[in-house]
Amino acid sequence: MAGQPLVVAAERTAAAARPLVVVGVPGDRRVTMFGAAALNAGFAEPVVVPWLDVLSGRPLDVPAGALVRIDSPGEDPDCDALLRGPGSPTRVGGGARWHRTFVRGLNRVRQAADAAGARLCGDVDEIGELFDKRLCHARLNAAGVPVPAALTASLPAPSALTPASSALTLAPSTSPMASSAPPPPPAPPPAPPPASSASAPARPIPSPASFPPSPTSSAPPPLPAPSALATTIGPPIRIRGYDHLRALMSAARHPRVFVKPAHGSSASGVVALHAAGARLSATTSVELTPDGHLHNSLTVRTYTDERDVATIIDTLAPDGLHVERWFPKASLDGGVFDLRVVVIDGRPTHAVARVSRTPMTNLHLGGRRGDLQQVVARLGEPGWRHALDVCARAAACFPATPMVAVDLMIGANWRSVAVAEVNAFGDLLPNLTGLPGSGTEDMDTYAAQIARFPR
């Protein structure tokens, strides 16, 4: 049925020479890399439906019976102006309008696919939800996937909030962090060999081949209705500004949080906030200009002047904020790290360790790829398999979306794990081939997805 997610098993022989369509930005790396992988796999060159056409209301050219992949609108300034309104493309903010316009665009693509008898390689409703951090966190939490605790509760009036108030807490995950660790091994895992050691062979990365069949190939357990989600973890808080946030943190008795724009991406507007007594620091990629405007920057900086921090939070708050308890991450090669794990049809296929000297590990913000084999060696095979299993469970929360990229944090104790993000468009990982035993060892993320397409 048109507009439904891709199911491959029964369609390979019936879909010869099916055209491919990618909704994206012409010339963008995502589009060109996907196109190259499609040609290499024997498909015709994909038809590109520009996001600019989608957002501007122009007719969409979707060939009959095509397979339609939706990719990111990226950083195209014309698309950004339609998504957020006019202004500098580097500005921070406007996420609420961006999301509303993006969702309308997704629905236009669905309607065009329906009219052409085409198939969507993903579900537009789930893609829209993946771009709302509050809804995504709620879905993961309700399914028992380990996530950092978030600020959720029924708010009293701001004047009623005091440091001694117990009316508001950081609601714990329904899957406590302690339970997110695998059973203890009989002996501590061996430490990874020093980077300079040439005599010890590299420890192979264990295969994920023992994973069960894709959760997307059978009916997943039903998720609670939205009202049940709210009952389970508490409704999201509408944070009114910096003073309100500080009151919430004080009431929750937790001085360190991650403040995330509800609809942001690429760490835009994310603030690692530490506030304890007179000590205050806010680490972020936001550049605060002398005239009080916020812009994205490739430099991560730390603000300690409360007036600056208040300006940043007050500017971000109207678009909606998602606030999580700070999850201390494990260290690797002189920095903290997390994992970006691509999950295709329910199976982890690609993984990269992202290492940074700042709380933000995004590669475009100065993060670097770390040694994944060192991570696996330190976790041990049971810990590594557990980490991949958590990523598969996170992906299963979005059963109609055949590819997601999960950002998984490993705790400072190297035993606890927590999902930081689930990304709809997180597969732009050039020159990364698949995990051993995944069946994608010689494929990049795009080739691995195309290999699952019906022909």
Disulfide bonds with the S-S distance in Angstrom:
none
